[in-house]
Amino acid sequence: YNEVQHRAICAIQCAVSKCSLASQDDEWYCLEVKLLRPGTIPPSSKIVAHDMGILYSKYAKVVWWYFEVFFPSVHTDRSPC
């Protein structure tokens, strides 16, 4: 078990599934995590929201670079962050 990987998976799962971050605090989800790995505390919705903010801000730079390199006519001079 790796807490960082668990947090990343939770953030990606919420984004891909378009589900509310409140699902992280769901009683049944918490019970499922504890059943699969006793003693594990799932990340709260606040932690996942923070992690998603970091992921999106870092990924914005990759998207910016992609358009700058492959579509220079679309690229503007404004910084992504």
PDB file of N, CA, C and O in Angstrom:
ATOM      1  N   TYR A   1       0.839  -1.188   0.000  1.00  0.00           N
ATOM      2  CA  TYR A   1       0.000   0.000   0.000  1.00  0.00           C
ATOM      3  C   TYR A   1       0.874   1.238   0.000  1.00  0.00           C
ATOM      4  O   TYR A   1       1.881   1.308   0.703  1.00  0.00           O
ATOM      5  N   ASN A   2       0.470   2.214  -0.802  1.00  0.00           N
ATOM      6  CA  ASN A   2       1.192   3.472  -0.886  1.00  0.00           C
ATOM      7  C   ASN A   2       0.169   4.602  -0.797  1.00  0.00           C
ATOM      8  O   ASN A   2      -0.700   4.723  -1.660  1.00  0.00           O
ATOM      9  N   GLU A   3       0.271   5.424   0.242  1.00  0.00           N
ATOM     10  CA  GLU A   3      -0.714   6.484   0.465  1.00  0.00           C
ATOM     11  C   GLU A   3      -0.759   7.485  -0.687  1.00  0.00           C
ATOM     12  O   GLU A   3      -1.837   7.933  -1.077  1.00  0.00           O
ATOM     13  N   VAL A   4       0.397   7.836  -1.227  1.00  0.00           N
ATOM     14  CA  VAL A   4       0.448   8.802  -2.331  1.00  0.00           C
ATOM     15  C   VAL A   4      -0.284   8.253  -3.554  1.00  0.00           C
ATOM     16  O   VAL A   4      -1.046   8.972  -4.202  1.00  0.00           O
ATOM     17  N   GLN A   5      -0.054   6.990  -3.864  1.00  0.00           N
ATOM     18  CA  GLN A   5      -0.755   6.374  -5.003  1.00  0.00           C
ATOM     19  C   GLN A   5      -2.254   6.313  -4.744  1.00  0.00           C
ATOM     20  O   GLN A   5      -3.049   6.541  -5.656  1.00  0.00           O
ATOM     21  N   HIS A   6      -2.650   6.008  -3.505  1.00  0.00           N
ATOM     22  CA  HIS A   6      -4.068   5.947  -3.160  1.00  0.00           C
ATOM     23  C   HIS A   6      -4.718   7.317  -3.374  1.00  0.00           C
ATOM     24  O   HIS A   6      -5.812   7.408  -3.931  1.00  0.00           O
ATOM     25  N   ARG A   7      -4.045   8.372  -2.933  1.00  0.00           N
ATOM     26  CA  ARG A   7      -4.582   9.721  -3.105  1.00  0.00           C
ATOM     27  C   ARG A   7      -4.678  10.091  -4.580  1.00  0.00           C
ATOM     28  O   ARG A   7      -5.657  10.711  -4.996  1.00  0.00           O
ATOM     29  N   ALA A   8      -3.684   9.722  -5.370  1.00  0.00           N
ATOM     30  CA  ALA A   8      -3.712  10.011  -6.810  1.00  0.00           C
ATOM     31  C   ALA A   8      -4.855   9.268  -7.489  1.00  0.00           C
ATOM     32  O   ALA A   8      -5.566   9.834  -8.319  1.00  0.00           O
ATOM     33  N   ILE A   9      -5.026   8.010  -7.135  1.00  0.00           N
ATOM     34  CA  ILE A   9      -6.112   7.215  -7.720  1.00  0.00           C
ATOM     35  C   ILE A   9      -7.463   7.812  -7.353  1.00  0.00           C
ATOM     36  O   ILE A   9      -8.355   7.876  -8.198  1.00  0.00           O
ATOM     37  N   CYS A  10      -7.628   8.249  -6.111  1.00  0.00           N
ATOM     38  CA  CYS A  10      -8.892   8.860  -5.688  1.00  0.00           C
ATOM     39  C   CYS A  10      -9.177  10.131  -6.483  1.00  0.00           C
ATOM     40  O   CYS A  10     -10.308  10.346  -6.919  1.00  0.00           O
ATOM     41  N   ALA A  11      -8.174  10.966  -6.673  1.00  0.00           N
ATOM     42  CA  ALA A  11      -8.355  12.211  -7.428  1.00  0.00           C
ATOM     43  C   ALA A  11      -8.723  11.920  -8.877  1.00  0.00           C
ATOM     44  O   ALA A  11      -9.643  12.530  -9.421  1.00  0.00           O
ATOM     45  N   ILE A  12      -8.013  11.000  -9.495  1.00  0.00           N
ATOM     46  CA  ILE A  12      -8.280  10.655 -10.893  1.00  0.00           C
ATOM     47  C   ILE A  12      -9.644   9.995 -11.034  1.00  0.00           C
ATOM     48  O   ILE A  12     -10.374  10.276 -11.984  1.00  0.00           O
ATOM     49  N   GLN A  13      -9.991   9.126 -10.101  1.00  0.00           N
ATOM     50  CA  GLN A  13     -11.281   8.438 -10.141  1.00  0.00           C
ATOM     51  C   GLN A  13     -12.429   9.441 -10.043  1.00  0.00           C
ATOM     52  O   GLN A  13     -13.412   9.322 -10.775  1.00  0.00           O
ATOM     53  N   CYS A  14     -12.323  10.420  -9.157  1.00  0.00           N
ATOM     54  CA  CYS A  14     -13.370  11.440  -9.033  1.00  0.00           C
ATOM     55  C   CYS A  14     -13.481  12.265 -10.317  1.00  0.00           C
ATOM     56  O   CYS A  14     -14.585  12.578 -10.763  1.00  0.00           O
ATOM     57  N   ALA A  15     -12.346  12.612 -10.904  1.00  0.00           N
ATOM     58  CA  ALA A  15     -12.360  13.419 -12.132  1.00  0.00           C
ATOM     59  C   ALA A  15     -12.942  12.643 -13.305  1.00  0.00           C
ATOM     60  O   ALA A  15     -13.793  13.156 -14.031  1.00  0.00           O
ATOM     61  N   VAL A  16     -12.491  11.416 -13.490  1.00  0.00           N
ATOM     62  CA  VAL A  16     -12.941  10.603 -14.625  1.00  0.00           C
ATOM     63  C   VAL A  16     -14.416  10.239 -14.485  1.00  0.00           C
ATOM     64  O   VAL A  16     -15.164  10.271 -15.462  1.00  0.00           O
ATOM     65  N   SER A  17     -14.830   9.896 -13.273  1.00  0.00           N
ATOM     66  CA  SER A  17     -16.218   9.489 -13.031  1.00  0.00           C
ATOM     67  C   SER A  17     -17.157  10.678 -12.914  1.00  0.00           C
ATOM     68  O   SER A  17     -18.377  10.513 -12.889  1.00  0.00           O
ATOM     69  N   LYS A  18     -16.582  11.888 -12.842  1.00  0.00           N
ATOM     70  CA  LYS A  18     -17.375  13.105 -12.658  1.00  0.00           C
ATOM     71  C   LYS A  18     -18.257  13.002 -11.421  1.00  0.00           C
ATOM     72  O   LYS A  18     -19.387  13.490 -11.394  1.00  0.00           O
ATOM     73  N   CYS A  19     -17.704  12.350 -10.396  1.00  0.00           N
ATOM     74  CA  CYS A  19     -18.465  12.228  -9.159  1.00  0.00           C
ATOM     75  C   CYS A  19     -18.002  13.296  -8.176  1.00  0.00           C
ATOM     76  O   CYS A  19     -16.900  13.834  -8.282  1.00  0.00           O
ATOM     77  N   SER A  20     -18.850  13.576  -7.249  1.00  0.00           N
ATOM     78  CA  SER A  20     -18.557  14.591  -6.246  1.00  0.00           C
ATOM     79  C   SER A  20     -17.385  14.166  -5.372  1.00  0.00           C
ATOM     80  O   SER A  20     -17.199  12.981  -5.094  1.00  0.00           O
ATOM     81  N   LEU A  21     -16.607  15.136  -4.946  1.00  0.00           N
ATOM     82  CA  LEU A  21     -15.518  14.832  -4.022  1.00  0.00           C
ATOM     83  C   LEU A  21     -16.068  14.338  -2.686  1.00  0.00           C
ATOM     84  O   LEU A  21     -15.356  13.691  -1.918  1.00  0.00           O
ATOM     85  N   ALA A  22     -17.326  14.642  -2.413  1.00  0.00           N
ATOM     86  CA  ALA A  22     -17.955  14.171  -1.180  1.00  0.00           C
ATOM     87  C   ALA A  22     -18.032  12.647  -1.143  1.00  0.00           C
ATOM     88  O   ALA A  22     -18.208  12.060  -0.075  1.00  0.00           O
ATOM     89  N   SER A  23     -17.901  12.005  -2.301  1.00  0.00           N
ATOM     90  CA  SER A  23     -17.927  10.536  -2.327  1.00  0.00           C
ATOM     91  C   SER A  23     -16.770   9.956  -1.525  1.00  0.00           C
ATOM     92  O   SER A  23     -16.837   8.814  -1.070  1.00  0.00           O
ATOM     93  N   GLN A  24     -15.705  10.744  -1.349  1.00  0.00           N
ATOM     94  CA  GLN A  24     -14.569  10.286  -0.548  1.00  0.00           C
ATOM     95  C   GLN A  24     -14.942  10.136   0.920  1.00  0.00           C
ATOM     96  O   GLN A  24     -14.338   9.343   1.642  1.00  0.00           O
ATOM     97  N   ASP A  25     -15.935  10.896   1.357  1.00  0.00           N
ATOM     98  CA  ASP A  25     -16.359  10.860   2.753  1.00  0.00           C
ATOM     99  C   ASP A  25     -17.539   9.910   2.968  1.00  0.00           C
ATOM    100  O   ASP A  25     -18.061   9.800   4.077  1.00  0.00           O
ATOM    101  N   ASP A  26     -17.951   9.227   1.904  1.00  0.00           N
ATOM    102  CA  ASP A  26     -19.081   8.310   1.985  1.00  0.00           C
ATOM    103  C   ASP A  26     -18.783   7.167   2.950  1.00  0.00           C
ATOM    104  O   ASP A  26     -17.710   6.567   2.902  1.00  0.00           O
ATOM    105  N   GLU A  27     -19.726   6.877   3.813  1.00  0.00           N
ATOM    106  CA  GLU A  27     -19.555   5.834   4.830  1.00  0.00           C
ATOM    107  C   GLU A  27     -19.266   4.470   4.207  1.00  0.00           C
ATOM    108  O   GLU A  27     -18.421   3.726   4.703  1.00  0.00           O
ATOM    109  N   TRP A  28     -19.963   4.142   3.124  1.00  0.00           N
ATOM    110  CA  TRP A  28     -19.781   2.831   2.500  1.00  0.00           C
ATOM    111  C   TRP A  28     -18.408   2.705   1.841  1.00  0.00           C
ATOM    112  O   TRP A  28     -17.789   1.641   1.872  1.00  0.00           O
ATOM    113  N   TYR A  29     -17.945   3.791   1.249  1.00  0.00           N
ATOM    114  CA  TYR A  29     -16.604   3.780   0.654  1.00  0.00           C
ATOM    115  C   TYR A  29     -15.553   3.570   1.741  1.00  0.00           C
ATOM    116  O   TYR A  29     -14.632   2.771   1.577  1.00  0.00           O
ATOM    117  N   CYS A  30     -15.697   4.285   2.841  1.00  0.00           N
ATOM    118  CA  CYS A  30     -14.736   4.142   3.947  1.00  0.00           C
ATOM    119  C   CYS A  30     -14.742   2.717   4.495  1.00  0.00           C
ATOM    120  O   CYS A  30     -13.687   2.166   4.811  1.00  0.00           O
ATOM    121  N   LEU A  31     -15.920   2.126   4.606  1.00  0.00           N
ATOM    122  CA  LEU A  31     -16.005   0.737   5.075  1.00  0.00           C
ATOM    123  C   LEU A  31     -15.344  -0.224   4.088  1.00  0.00           C
ATOM    124  O   LEU A  31     -14.677  -1.175   4.494  1.00  0.00           O
ATOM    125  N   GLU A  32     -15.530   0.027   2.800  1.00  0.00           N
ATOM    126  CA  GLU A  32     -14.911  -0.825   1.782  1.00  0.00           C
ATOM    127  C   GLU A  32     -13.387  -0.768   1.878  1.00  0.00           C
ATOM    128  O   GLU A  32     -12.718  -1.800   1.818  1.00  0.00           O
ATOM    129  N   VAL A  33     -12.844   0.436   2.027  1.00  0.00           N
ATOM    130  CA  VAL A  33     -11.388   0.586   2.148  1.00  0.00           C
ATOM    131  C   VAL A  33     -10.885  -0.147   3.380  1.00  0.00           C
ATOM    132  O   VAL A  33      -9.873  -0.846   3.321  1.00  0.00           O
ATOM    133  N   LYS A  34     -11.587   0.011   4.493  1.00  0.00           N
ATOM    134  CA  LYS A  34     -11.166  -0.646   5.738  1.00  0.00           C
ATOM    135  C   LYS A  34     -11.293  -2.163   5.645  1.00  0.00           C
ATOM    136  O   LYS A  34     -10.513  -2.888   6.263  1.00  0.00           O
ATOM    137  N   LEU A  35     -12.270  -2.647   4.877  1.00  0.00           N
ATOM    138  CA  LEU A  35     -12.428  -4.087   4.675  1.00  0.00           C
ATOM    139  C   LEU A  35     -11.267  -4.638   3.857  1.00  0.00           C
ATOM    140  O   LEU A  35     -10.716  -5.690   4.179  1.00  0.00           O
ATOM    141  N   LEU A  36     -10.900  -3.924   2.798  1.00  0.00           N
ATOM    142  CA  LEU A  36      -9.835  -4.400   1.921  1.00  0.00           C
ATOM    143  C   LEU A  36      -8.454  -4.276   2.550  1.00  0.00           C
ATOM    144  O   LEU A  36      -7.573  -5.097   2.294  1.00  0.00           O
ATOM    145  N   ARG A  37      -8.269  -3.249   3.371  1.00  0.00           N
ATOM    146  CA  ARG A  37      -6.979  -3.057   4.048  1.00  0.00           C
ATOM    147  C   ARG A  37      -7.249  -2.463   5.431  1.00  0.00           C
ATOM    148  O   ARG A  37      -7.297  -1.243   5.588  1.00  0.00           O
ATOM    149  N   PRO A  38      -7.423  -3.330   6.430  1.00  0.00           N
ATOM    150  CA  PRO A  38      -7.729  -2.860   7.785  1.00  0.00           C
ATOM    151  C   PRO A  38      -6.695  -1.844   8.285  1.00  0.00           C
ATOM    152  O   PRO A  38      -5.491  -1.997   8.077  1.00  0.00           O
ATOM    153  N   GLY A  39      -7.203  -0.810   8.945  1.00  0.00           N
ATOM    154  CA  GLY A  39      -6.335   0.221   9.497  1.00  0.00           C
ATOM    155  C   GLY A  39      -6.066   1.377   8.557  1.00  0.00           C
ATOM    156  O   GLY A  39      -5.495   2.389   8.963  1.00  0.00           O
ATOM    157  N   THR A  40      -6.474   1.238   7.302  1.00  0.00           N
ATOM    158  CA  THR A  40      -6.244   2.299   6.319  1.00  0.00           C
ATOM    159  C   THR A  40      -7.323   3.368   6.452  1.00  0.00           C
ATOM    160  O   THR A  40      -8.512   3.060   6.539  1.00  0.00           O
ATOM    161  N   ILE A  41      -6.901   4.600   6.466  1.00  0.00           N
ATOM    162  CA  ILE A  41      -7.839   5.721   6.508  1.00  0.00           C
ATOM    163  C   ILE A  41      -7.865   6.347   5.114  1.00  0.00           C
ATOM    164  O   ILE A  41      -6.849   6.871   4.656  1.00  0.00           O
ATOM    165  N   PRO A  42      -9.015   6.299   4.435  1.00  0.00           N
ATOM    166  CA  PRO A  42      -9.076   6.875   3.086  1.00  0.00           C
ATOM    167  C   PRO A  42      -8.911   8.395   3.137  1.00  0.00           C
ATOM    168  O   PRO A  42      -9.283   9.023   4.129  1.00  0.00           O
ATOM    169  N   PRO A  43      -8.359   8.988   2.085  1.00  0.00           N
ATOM    170  CA  PRO A  43      -8.190  10.442   2.068  1.00  0.00           C
ATOM    171  C   PRO A  43      -9.546  11.146   2.063  1.00  0.00           C
ATOM    172  O   PRO A  43     -10.486  10.699   1.405  1.00  0.00           O
ATOM    173  N   SER A  44      -9.633  12.234   2.791  1.00  0.00           N
ATOM    174  CA  SER A  44     -10.886  12.986   2.867  1.00  0.00           C
ATOM    175  C   SER A  44     -11.116  13.770   1.575  1.00  0.00           C
ATOM    176  O   SER A  44     -10.228  13.888   0.731  1.00  0.00           O
ATOM    177  N   SER A  45     -12.320  14.295   1.447  1.00  0.00           N
ATOM    178  CA  SER A  45     -12.646  15.086   0.258  1.00  0.00           C
ATOM    179  C   SER A  45     -11.771  16.336   0.179  1.00  0.00           C
ATOM    180  O   SER A  45     -11.429  16.773  -0.920  1.00  0.00           O
ATOM    181  N   LYS A  46     -11.402  16.918   1.319  1.00  0.00           N
ATOM    182  CA  LYS A  46     -10.538  18.107   1.313  1.00  0.00           C
ATOM    183  C   LYS A  46      -9.147  17.771   0.792  1.00  0.00           C
ATOM    184  O   LYS A  46      -8.561  18.552   0.043  1.00  0.00           O
ATOM    185  N   ILE A  47      -8.618  16.623   1.179  1.00  0.00           N
ATOM    186  CA  ILE A  47      -7.294  16.204   0.708  1.00  0.00           C
ATOM    187  C   ILE A  47      -7.327  15.944  -0.793  1.00  0.00           C
ATOM    188  O   ILE A  47      -6.427  16.363  -1.521  1.00  0.00           O
ATOM    189  N   VAL A  48      -8.367  15.253  -1.254  1.00  0.00           N
ATOM    190  CA  VAL A  48      -8.481  14.943  -2.685  1.00  0.00           C
ATOM    191  C   VAL A  48      -8.661  16.231  -3.493  1.00  0.00           C
ATOM    192  O   VAL A  48      -8.099  16.356  -4.581  1.00  0.00           O
ATOM    193  N   ALA A  49      -9.432  17.184  -2.979  1.00  0.00           N
ATOM    194  CA  ALA A  49      -9.603  18.465  -3.675  1.00  0.00           C
ATOM    195  C   ALA A  49      -8.263  19.190  -3.799  1.00  0.00           C
ATOM    196  O   ALA A  49      -7.954  19.753  -4.849  1.00  0.00           O
ATOM    197  N   HIS A  50      -7.486  19.176  -2.748  1.00  0.00           N
ATOM    198  CA  HIS A  50      -6.156  19.803  -2.774  1.00  0.00           C
ATOM    199  C   HIS A  50      -5.269  19.111  -3.804  1.00  0.00           C
ATOM    200  O   HIS A  50      -4.592  19.773  -4.592  1.00  0.00           O
ATOM    201  N   ASP A  51      -5.274  17.781  -3.797  1.00  0.00           N
ATOM    202  CA  ASP A  51      -4.461  17.019  -4.748  1.00  0.00           C
ATOM    203  C   ASP A  51      -4.882  17.285  -6.189  1.00  0.00           C
ATOM    204  O   ASP A  51      -4.035  17.396  -7.076  1.00  0.00           O
ATOM    205  N   MET A  52      -6.195  17.388  -6.424  1.00  0.00           N
ATOM    206  CA  MET A  52      -6.684  17.660  -7.780  1.00  0.00           C
ATOM    207  C   MET A  52      -6.220  19.033  -8.254  1.00  0.00           C
ATOM    208  O   MET A  52      -5.874  19.203  -9.423  1.00  0.00           O
ATOM    209  N   GLY A  53      -6.212  19.999  -7.365  1.00  0.00           N
ATOM    210  CA  GLY A  53      -5.726  21.331  -7.723  1.00  0.00           C
ATOM    211  C   GLY A  53      -4.275  21.295  -8.173  1.00  0.00           C
ATOM    212  O   GLY A  53      -3.898  21.959  -9.139  1.00  0.00           O
ATOM    213  N   ILE A  54      -3.468  20.520  -7.471  1.00  0.00           N
ATOM    214  CA  ILE A  54      -2.057  20.385  -7.843  1.00  0.00           C
ATOM    215  C   ILE A  54      -1.927  19.689  -9.194  1.00  0.00           C
ATOM    216  O   ILE A  54      -1.165  20.131 -10.053  1.00  0.00           O
ATOM    217  N   LEU A  55      -2.675  18.594  -9.381  1.00  0.00           N
ATOM    218  CA  LEU A  55      -2.612  17.861 -10.650  1.00  0.00           C
ATOM    219  C   LEU A  55      -3.005  18.758 -11.824  1.00  0.00           C
ATOM    220  O   LEU A  55      -2.319  18.780 -12.846  1.00  0.00           O
ATOM    221  N   TYR A  56      -4.105  19.495 -11.681  1.00  0.00           N
ATOM    222  CA  TYR A  56      -4.570  20.349 -12.770  1.00  0.00           C
ATOM    223  C   TYR A  56      -3.580  21.471 -13.062  1.00  0.00           C
ATOM    224  O   TYR A  56      -3.329  21.786 -14.225  1.00  0.00           O
ATOM    225  N   SER A  57      -3.021  22.071 -12.024  1.00  0.00           N
ATOM    226  CA  SER A  57      -2.083  23.177 -12.270  1.00  0.00           C
ATOM    227  C   SER A  57      -0.813  22.685 -12.956  1.00  0.00           C
ATOM    228  O   SER A  57      -0.272  23.378 -13.817  1.00  0.00           O
ATOM    229  N   LYS A  58      -0.334  21.509 -12.591  1.00  0.00           N
ATOM    230  CA  LYS A  58       0.860  20.956 -13.237  1.00  0.00           C
ATOM    231  C   LYS A  58       0.547  20.519 -14.664  1.00  0.00           C
ATOM    232  O   LYS A  58       1.363  20.716 -15.565  1.00  0.00           O
ATOM    233  N   TYR A  59      -0.630  19.929 -14.878  1.00  0.00           N
ATOM    234  CA  TYR A  59      -0.996  19.448 -16.203  1.00  0.00           C
ATOM    235  C   TYR A  59      -1.233  20.610 -17.167  1.00  0.00           C
ATOM    236  O   TYR A  59      -1.019  20.464 -18.370  1.00  0.00           O
ATOM    237  N   ALA A  60      -1.670  21.754 -16.656  1.00  0.00           N
ATOM    238  CA  ALA A  60      -1.897  22.926 -17.511  1.00  0.00           C
ATOM    239  C   ALA A  60      -0.617  23.319 -18.236  1.00  0.00           C
ATOM    240  O   ALA A  60      -0.661  23.758 -19.385  1.00  0.00           O
ATOM    241  N   LYS A  61       0.510  23.164 -17.575  1.00  0.00           N
ATOM    242  CA  LYS A  61       1.793  23.503 -18.199  1.00  0.00           C
ATOM    243  C   LYS A  61       2.116  22.557 -19.354  1.00  0.00           C
ATOM    244  O   LYS A  61       2.697  22.973 -20.356  1.00  0.00           O
ATOM    245  N   VAL A  62       1.742  21.295 -19.214  1.00  0.00           N
ATOM    246  CA  VAL A  62       1.966  20.316 -20.283  1.00  0.00           C
ATOM    247  C   VAL A  62       1.090  20.658 -21.486  1.00  0.00           C
ATOM    248  O   VAL A  62       1.559  20.613 -22.623  1.00  0.00           O
ATOM    249  N   VAL A  63      -0.163  20.995 -21.251  1.00  0.00           N
ATOM    250  CA  VAL A  63      -1.076  21.365 -22.340  1.00  0.00           C
ATOM    251  C   VAL A  63      -0.568  22.633 -23.029  1.00  0.00           C
ATOM    252  O   VAL A  63      -0.588  22.729 -24.256  1.00  0.00           O
ATOM    253  N   TRP A  64      -0.117  23.596 -22.242  1.00  0.00           N
ATOM    254  CA  TRP A  64       0.436  24.840 -22.795  1.00  0.00           C
ATOM    255  C   TRP A  64       1.606  24.541 -23.726  1.00  0.00           C
ATOM    256  O   TRP A  64       1.671  25.050 -24.845  1.00  0.00           O
ATOM    257  N   TRP A  65       2.526  23.711 -23.250  1.00  0.00           N
ATOM    258  CA  TRP A  65       3.699  23.337 -24.055  1.00  0.00           C
ATOM    259  C   TRP A  65       3.270  22.649 -25.345  1.00  0.00           C
ATOM    260  O   TRP A  65       3.810  22.951 -26.409  1.00  0.00           O
ATOM    261  N   TYR A  66       2.303  21.723 -25.271  1.00  0.00           N
ATOM    262  CA  TYR A  66       1.829  20.980 -26.437  1.00  0.00           C
ATOM    263  C   TYR A  66       1.334  21.938 -27.524  1.00  0.00           C
ATOM    264  O   TYR A  66       1.712  21.810 -28.688  1.00  0.00           O
ATOM    265  N   PHE A  67       0.491  22.892 -27.141  1.00  0.00           N
ATOM    266  CA  PHE A  67      -0.024  23.836 -28.128  1.00  0.00           C
ATOM    267  C   PHE A  67       1.067  24.763 -28.638  1.00  0.00           C
ATOM    268  O   PHE A  67       1.065  25.137 -29.811  1.00  0.00           O
ATOM    269  N   GLU A  68       1.986  25.131 -27.780  1.00  0.00           N
ATOM    270  CA  GLU A  68       3.087  25.999 -28.192  1.00  0.00           C
ATOM    271  C   GLU A  68       3.958  25.322 -29.256  1.00  0.00           C
ATOM    272  O   GLU A  68       4.410  25.972 -30.199  1.00  0.00           O
ATOM    273  N   VAL A  69       4.191  24.021 -29.101  1.00  0.00           N
ATOM    274  CA  VAL A  69       5.055  23.275 -30.013  1.00  0.00           C
ATOM    275  C   VAL A  69       4.318  22.836 -31.275  1.00  0.00           C
ATOM    276  O   VAL A  69       4.824  23.016 -32.382  1.00  0.00           O
ATOM    277  N   PHE A  70       3.126  22.262 -31.115  1.00  0.00           N
ATOM    278  CA  PHE A  70       2.438  21.641 -32.244  1.00  0.00           C
ATOM    279  C   PHE A  70       1.417  22.541 -32.941  1.00  0.00           C
ATOM    280  O   PHE A  70       1.064  22.296 -34.094  1.00  0.00           O
ATOM    281  N   PHE A  71       0.951  23.560 -32.266  1.00  0.00           N
ATOM    282  CA  PHE A  71      -0.028  24.473 -32.862  1.00  0.00           C
ATOM    283  C   PHE A  71       0.357  25.919 -32.535  1.00  0.00           C
ATOM    284  O   PHE A  71      -0.373  26.606 -31.820  1.00  0.00           O
ATOM    285  N   PRO A  72       1.484  26.377 -33.049  1.00  0.00           N
ATOM    286  CA  PRO A  72       1.948  27.722 -32.689  1.00  0.00           C
ATOM    287  C   PRO A  72       0.985  28.836 -33.097  1.00  0.00           C
ATOM    288  O   PRO A  72       0.998  29.909 -32.494  1.00  0.00           O
ATOM    289  N   SER A  73       0.153  28.598 -34.110  1.00  0.00           N
ATOM    290  CA  SER A  73      -0.795  29.641 -34.518  1.00  0.00           C
ATOM    291  C   SER A  73      -1.907  29.822 -33.484  1.00  0.00           C
ATOM    292  O   SER A  73      -2.515  30.889 -33.403  1.00  0.00           O
ATOM    293  N   VAL A  74      -2.169  28.785 -32.699  1.00  0.00           N
ATOM    294  CA  VAL A  74      -3.197  28.857 -31.661  1.00  0.00           C
ATOM    295  C   VAL A  74      -2.607  29.417 -30.374  1.00  0.00           C
ATOM    296  O   VAL A  74      -3.304  30.043 -29.575  1.00  0.00           O
ATOM    297  N   HIS A  75      -1.338  29.185 -30.189  1.00  0.00           N
ATOM    298  CA  HIS A  75      -0.646  29.607 -28.971  1.00  0.00           C
ATOM    299  C   HIS A  75      -0.645  31.127 -28.844  1.00  0.00           C
ATOM    300  O   HIS A  75      -0.439  31.839 -29.827  1.00  0.00           O
ATOM    301  N   THR A  76      -0.875  31.617 -27.633  1.00  0.00           N
ATOM    302  CA  THR A  76      -0.803  33.056 -27.369  1.00  0.00           C
ATOM    303  C   THR A  76       0.385  33.332 -26.461  1.00  0.00           C
ATOM    304  O   THR A  76       1.073  32.407 -26.029  1.00  0.00           O
ATOM    305  N   ASP A  77       0.616  34.572 -26.180  1.00  0.00           N
ATOM    306  CA  ASP A  77       1.761  34.941 -25.347  1.00  0.00           C
ATOM    307  C   ASP A  77       1.439  34.951 -23.858  1.00  0.00           C
ATOM    308  O   ASP A  77       2.291  35.311 -23.045  1.00  0.00           O
ATOM    309  N   ARG A  78       0.238  34.567 -23.496  1.00  0.00           N
ATOM    310  CA  ARG A  78      -0.120  34.561 -22.076  1.00  0.00           C
ATOM    311  C   ARG A  78       0.387  33.300 -21.399  1.00  0.00           C
ATOM    312  O   ARG A  78       0.388  32.221 -21.992  1.00  0.00           O
ATOM    313  N   SER A  79       0.808  33.441 -20.185  1.00  0.00           N
ATOM    314  CA  SER A  79       1.314  32.311 -19.403  1.00  0.00           C
ATOM    315  C   SER A  79       0.144  31.506 -18.851  1.00  0.00           C
ATOM    316  O   SER A  79      -0.887  32.091 -18.517  1.00  0.00           O
ATOM    317  N   PRO A  80       0.270  30.167 -18.743  1.00  0.00           N
ATOM    318  CA  PRO A  80      -0.829  29.348 -18.247  1.00  0.00           C
ATOM    319  C   PRO A  80      -1.054  29.500 -16.754  1.00  0.00           C
ATOM    320  O   PRO A  80      -2.143  29.199 -16.266  1.00  0.00           O
ATOM    321  N   CYS A  81      -0.072  29.952 -16.030  1.00  0.00           N
ATOM    322  CA  CYS A  81      -0.217  30.012 -14.568  1.00  0.00           C
ATOM    323  C   CYS A  81       0.203  31.353 -14.030  1.00  0.00           C
ATOM    324  O   CYS A  81       0.146  31.578 -12.821  1.00  0.00           O
TER     325      CYS A  81
END
